[in-house]
């Protein structure tokens, strides 16, 4: 019986033909083929326009690449050492830190505040959500030109200077005065107007995920609506959303370029230079090194790699900090529950 069983199983196995190499590669019902038909163009574009330029930039950072993208003189870590000791590059990193200190907390608070107001609105909720989100679709270049030519224009013109003259105050040269540095008001308000609606949507998504049962239980326990409910229920439930928003805000602050360049470059050109020495973030400084008169791709690539490493370090540290705090907050209720059980058993 055993031999018959083995014999009967061997006949179909011997008669079954194995699919060819092309058939196996295409998969059942050509699933693999259709996968690459849809994903292939995007993967190819990502490889050609993202990964290869990043790899080539890292390669150029180890060479003396002046006016060429195919250098032959290997300099090792010399470009990195010179960039880390360059006062102008270090000053640009300081400009980023100052910009981040302004824009990150303001956008976080503004996005959260708008999300709370829209979430609690009883009428026209969709209208307010669309109105606050609409500036996100505006181009940074167009918004910078509006801010520069209409609102904060020169000394004699501009909406804000007209308001100042109407109340008896002298006009201000917003983009060319460094003491006090009024240009920060222009830059920060522009970025705040452009991006606060996007982060409002993120906070709205987090607010909609909070169970209403928590608020009902808090009301039964005597919690007062308003600050007390926000502090002990709403904000702790938004911890994951807050962590994501902070990481995105920090990365976007590192990538600031359009608003700085379009607001200040022409003002600098009027004084004989391409860009004023103040309010110069890292990307603007690297732009003038790599694509300006110097055409120094070696130092520019080294600065870009340093900037990418700084972004990665800040992101990891922020994730570790917020992740550790979240774990400690989750461990505290569990410890209190174990204490209550021991007391009940006693």
C-alpha positions as CSV (number, residue, x, y, z in Angstrom):
1,X,0.0,0.0,0.0
2,X,2.9,2.3,0.8
3,X,4.5,1.7,-2.5
4,X,1.2,2.3,-4.3
5,X,0.8,5.6,-2.5
6,X,4.3,6.7,-3.5
7,X,3.8,5.5,-7.0
8,X,0.5,7.3,-7.4
9,X,2.0,10.6,-6.1
10,X,5.0,10.4,-8.4
11,X,3.0,10.2,-11.7
12,X,1.5,13.8,-11.5
13,X,4.8,15.2,-10.2
14,X,6.7,13.7,-13.2
15,X,4.0,14.8,-15.6
16,X,3.8,18.4,-14.3
17,X,6.0,20.9,-16.3
18,X,7.8,23.6,-14.5
19,X,7.0,27.1,-15.6
20,X,9.7,29.0,-17.5
21,X,12.0,31.7,-16.1
22,X,10.0,34.5,-17.6
23,X,6.7,33.0,-16.3
24,X,8.2,32.8,-12.8
25,X,9.5,36.3,-13.0
26,X,6.1,37.6,-14.0
27,X,4.3,35.8,-11.1
28,X,0.8,34.5,-10.9
29,X,-1.6,36.4,-13.1
30,X,1.3,38.7,-14.1
31,X,1.2,40.3,-10.6
32,X,4.9,41.1,-10.5
33,X,4.8,42.4,-14.1
34,X,2.0,44.8,-13.3
35,X,3.7,45.9,-10.0
36,X,6.8,47.0,-11.9
37,X,4.7,48.6,-14.6
38,X,3.1,51.0,-12.0
39,X,6.0,51.3,-9.6
40,X,8.9,51.2,-12.0
41,X,8.7,54.8,-13.4
42,X,8.5,56.2,-9.9
43,X,11.3,54.0,-8.6
44,X,13.4,55.0,-11.7
45,X,12.7,58.7,-11.1
46,X,13.6,58.4,-7.4
47,X,16.9,56.7,-8.3
48,X,17.9,59.1,-11.0
49,X,16.8,62.4,-9.3
50,X,17.3,61.6,-5.6
51,X,19.6,58.7,-4.7
52,X,22.2,59.2,-7.4
53,X,22.6,63.0,-6.8
54,X,22.8,62.3,-3.0
55,X,25.5,59.7,-3.6
56,X,27.4,61.9,-6.0
57,X,27.2,64.8,-3.6
58,X,28.8,62.6,-0.9
59,X,31.5,61.6,-3.5
60,X,32.2,65.2,-4.4
61,X,32.7,66.2,-0.7
62,X,35.9,64.2,-0.6
63,X,37.4,65.9,-3.7
64,X,38.7,69.3,-4.8
65,X,35.7,70.0,-7.1
66,X,36.0,73.6,-8.3
67,X,34.1,74.3,-11.6
68,X,33.7,70.5,-12.3
69,X,31.5,67.6,-11.2
70,X,34.1,65.0,-12.2
71,X,37.1,65.9,-10.0
72,X,40.4,64.0,-9.8
73,X,42.1,65.5,-6.8
74,X,41.2,63.6,-3.6
75,X,41.4,65.7,-0.5
76,X,39.8,63.4,2.1
77,X,38.2,65.2,5.0
78,X,39.8,68.5,4.2
79,X,36.5,70.0,2.9
80,X,34.7,69.0,6.1
81,X,37.4,70.4,8.3
82,X,37.4,73.7,6.4
83,X,33.5,74.0,6.5
84,X,33.4,73.3,10.3
85,X,35.9,76.1,10.9
86,X,34.4,78.5,8.4
87,X,32.9,81.4,10.4
88,X,30.3,82.1,7.6
89,X,29.0,78.5,7.6
90,X,28.9,78.5,11.4
91,X,27.0,81.8,11.3
92,X,24.5,80.3,8.9
93,X,23.9,77.4,11.4
94,X,23.3,80.0,14.1
95,X,20.8,81.7,11.8
96,X,18.9,78.4,11.5
97,X,18.9,78.0,15.3
98,X,17.5,81.4,15.7
99,X,14.9,80.9,13.0
100,X,13.9,77.5,14.6
101,X,13.5,79.1,18.0
102,X,11.0,81.5,16.4
103,X,9.1,79.4,14.0
104,X,8.8,76.0,15.7
105,X,7.0,77.1,18.9
106,X,4.9,79.7,17.1
107,X,3.7,77.2,14.4
108,X,3.1,74.5,17.0
109,X,1.0,76.8,19.2
110,X,-0.8,78.4,16.2
111,X,-1.6,75.1,14.6
112,X,-2.8,73.6,17.8
113,X,-4.9,76.6,18.7
114,X,-6.5,76.8,15.3
115,X,-7.2,73.0,15.4
116,X,-8.9,73.4,18.8
117,X,-11.1,76.3,17.6
118,X,-12.1,74.6,14.4
119,X,-12.7,71.3,16.2
120,X,-15.1,73.0,18.6
121,X,-16.9,75.0,16.0
122,X,-20.5,74.0,15.6
123,X,-21.1,75.8,12.3
124,X,-19.1,76.3,9.1
125,X,-16.4,73.9,10.3
126,X,-15.5,72.8,6.7
127,X,-15.4,76.5,5.7
128,X,-12.9,77.5,8.4
129,X,-10.8,74.4,7.8
130,X,-10.5,75.3,4.2
131,X,-9.8,78.9,4.8
132,X,-6.9,78.2,7.2
133,X,-5.5,75.5,5.0
134,X,-5.6,77.5,1.8
135,X,-2.3,79.4,2.3
136,X,-0.5,76.0,2.2
137,X,-1.2,75.8,-1.5
138,X,0.4,79.1,-2.2
139,X,3.9,79.2,-3.6
140,X,6.7,80.3,-1.3
141,X,8.1,82.6,-4.0
142,X,4.7,84.3,-4.7
143,X,4.1,84.7,-0.9
144,X,7.5,86.2,-0.4
145,X,6.9,88.7,-3.2
146,X,3.6,89.7,-1.7
147,X,5.1,90.2,1.7
148,X,8.0,92.2,0.2
149,X,6.2,94.4,-2.3
150,X,2.8,94.9,-0.7
151,X,3.0,94.6,3.1
152,X,6.6,95.3,4.1
153,X,7.7,97.3,1.1
154,X,10.6,99.8,1.6
155,X,10.2,102.9,3.7
156,X,7.8,105.1,1.8
157,X,5.4,102.3,0.6
158,X,3.8,99.2,1.9
159,X,0.7,98.4,3.9
160,X,2.3,98.3,7.3
161,X,4.2,101.6,6.8
162,X,0.9,103.2,5.7
163,X,-0.6,102.1,9.0
164,X,2.4,103.4,11.0
165,X,2.1,106.8,9.3
166,X,-1.6,106.9,10.0
167,X,-1.0,106.5,13.7
168,X,1.8,109.0,13.8
169,X,4.8,106.6,13.9
170,X,7.8,106.8,11.5
171,X,8.0,104.2,8.7
172,X,10.5,101.3,8.9
173,X,12.9,99.8,6.4
174,X,11.9,96.3,7.3
175,X,14.4,94.3,5.3
176,X,17.5,96.5,5.5
177,X,17.5,97.5,9.2
178,X,19.6,95.3,11.4
179,X,19.3,97.2,14.7
180,X,16.7,96.2,15.6
181,X,16.4,93.3,13.2
182,X,13.0,93.9,11.8
183,X,13.6,91.4,9.0
184,X,12.9,88.6,11.4
185,X,9.3,89.8,11.7
186,X,8.9,89.6,7.9
187,X,10.5,86.2,7.6
188,X,8.7,84.6,10.5
189,X,5.2,85.9,9.7
190,X,5.6,84.8,6.1
191,X,6.6,81.2,7.1
192,X,3.9,81.1,9.8
193,X,1.2,82.2,7.4
194,X,2.3,79.6,4.8
195,X,2.5,76.5,7.0
196,X,0.3,76.9,10.1
197,X,-2.7,75.6,8.2
198,X,-1.0,72.3,7.3
199,X,-0.1,71.6,10.9
200,X,-3.7,72.6,12.0
201,X,-4.9,69.7,9.8
202,X,-2.5,67.3,11.5
203,X,-3.7,68.3,14.9
204,X,-7.3,68.1,13.8
205,X,-6.7,64.5,12.8
206,X,-5.3,63.8,16.2
207,X,-8.2,65.5,18.0
208,X,-10.7,63.4,16.1
209,X,-9.1,60.3,17.3
210,X,-9.6,61.1,21.0
211,X,-12.5,59.1,22.3
212,X,-15.4,61.2,23.7
213,X,-15.7,58.7,26.5
214,X,-12.6,60.3,28.1
215,X,-14.3,63.7,28.3
216,X,-17.5,62.2,29.6
217,X,-15.6,60.3,32.3
218,X,-13.7,63.5,33.2
219,X,-16.9,65.4,33.5
220,X,-18.3,62.8,35.8
221,X,-15.1,63.0,38.0
222,X,-15.6,66.8,38.2
223,X,-13.1,68.1,35.7
224,X,-13.9,71.6,34.5
225,X,-14.0,72.2,30.8
226,X,-11.3,74.4,29.4
227,X,-7.7,74.4,30.6
228,X,-8.1,71.6,33.0
229,X,-9.6,69.2,30.4
230,X,-7.0,70.3,27.8
231,X,-4.1,69.8,30.2
232,X,-5.0,66.3,31.5
233,X,-6.9,64.8,28.6
234,X,-6.5,66.6,25.2
235,X,-2.8,67.4,25.2
236,X,-1.6,64.0,26.6
237,X,-3.7,62.2,23.9
238,X,-2.0,64.3,21.2
239,X,1.5,63.3,22.3
240,X,2.2,61.2,19.2
241,X,0.8,63.9,16.9
242,X,2.9,66.5,18.7
243,X,6.0,64.5,18.3
244,X,5.5,64.2,14.5
245,X,4.7,67.9,14.2
246,X,7.8,68.9,16.1
247,X,10.0,66.7,13.9
248,X,8.5,68.0,10.7
249,X,8.8,71.6,11.9
250,X,12.5,71.1,12.7
251,X,13.3,69.6,9.3
252,X,11.3,72.3,7.5
253,X,13.2,75.0,9.4
254,X,16.5,73.4,8.3
255,X,15.3,73.5,4.7
256,X,14.4,77.2,4.7
257,X,15.5,78.8,1.5
258,X,12.8,80.4,-0.7
259,X,11.5,83.0,1.8
260,X,15.0,84.1,2.8
261,X,16.4,84.3,-0.7
262,X,13.3,86.0,-2.3
263,X,13.0,88.5,0.6
264,X,16.6,89.5,1.0
265,X,18.6,88.8,-2.1
266,X,17.4,91.9,-4.1
267,X,17.9,94.1,-1.0
268,X,21.5,92.8,-0.8
269,X,22.0,93.4,-4.6
270,X,21.1,97.0,-4.2
271,X,24.0,97.4,-1.9
272,X,26.4,95.8,-4.3
273,X,26.2,92.2,-3.1
274,X,24.0,89.2,-4.0
275,X,22.8,88.7,-0.5
276,X,23.2,90.6,2.8
277,X,25.6,89.1,5.4
278,X,22.7,88.8,7.9
279,X,19.8,86.3,8.0
280,X,21.7,83.8,5.8
281,X,20.5,80.2,6.5
282,X,22.7,77.2,5.6
283,X,21.0,76.4,2.3
284,X,21.4,80.0,1.1
285,X,25.1,80.0,2.0
286,X,25.7,76.6,0.3
287,X,23.8,77.8,-2.7
288,X,26.2,80.7,-3.2
289,X,29.2,78.5,-2.6
290,X,28.2,75.7,-5.1
291,X,26.3,77.7,-7.7
292,X,27.7,81.2,-7.2
293,X,30.9,82.7,-8.6
294,X,33.0,80.1,-6.7
295,X,31.4,77.0,-8.2
296,X,33.0,75.0,-5.4
297,X,31.1,71.8,-5.4
298,X,33.5,70.1,-3.0
299,X,32.9,72.5,-0.1
300,X,29.2,72.9,-1.0
301,X,28.7,69.1,-0.9
302,X,30.6,68.8,2.4
303,X,28.4,71.5,3.9
304,X,25.3,69.7,2.6
305,X,26.4,66.4,4.2
306,X,27.1,68.2,7.5
307,X,23.6,69.8,7.4
308,X,22.0,66.4,6.7
309,X,23.9,64.8,9.6
310,X,22.8,67.7,11.9
311,X,19.1,67.1,10.8
312,X,19.4,63.4,11.5
313,X,21.0,63.9,14.9
314,X,18.3,66.5,15.9
315,X,15.5,64.1,14.7
316,X,16.9,61.1,16.5
317,X,17.4,63.0,19.8
318,X,13.9,64.5,19.6
319,X,12.4,61.1,18.9
320,X,14.3,59.5,21.8
321,X,13.3,62.3,24.1
322,X,9.6,62.2,23.2
323,X,9.6,58.4,23.0
324,X,11.1,58.0,26.5
325,X,8.7,60.5,28.0
326,X,5.8,58.7,26.3
327,X,7.0,55.3,27.8
328,X,7.3,56.9,31.2
329,X,3.8,58.3,31.0
330,X,2.5,54.9,30.0
331,X,4.3,53.1,32.8
332,X,3.0,55.4,35.5
333,X,-0.7,54.4,35.2
334,X,0.4,50.7,35.1
335,X,2.3,51.2,38.3
336,X,-0.6,52.9,40.0
337,X,-2.9,50.0,38.9
338,X,-0.5,47.5,40.5
339,X,-0.4,49.5,43.7
340,X,-4.2,49.6,43.8
341,X,-4.4,45.9,43.4
342,X,-1.9,45.2,46.2
343,X,-3.9,47.5,48.5
344,X,-7.1,45.8,47.6
345,X,-5.6,42.4,48.2
346,X,-4.3,43.5,51.6
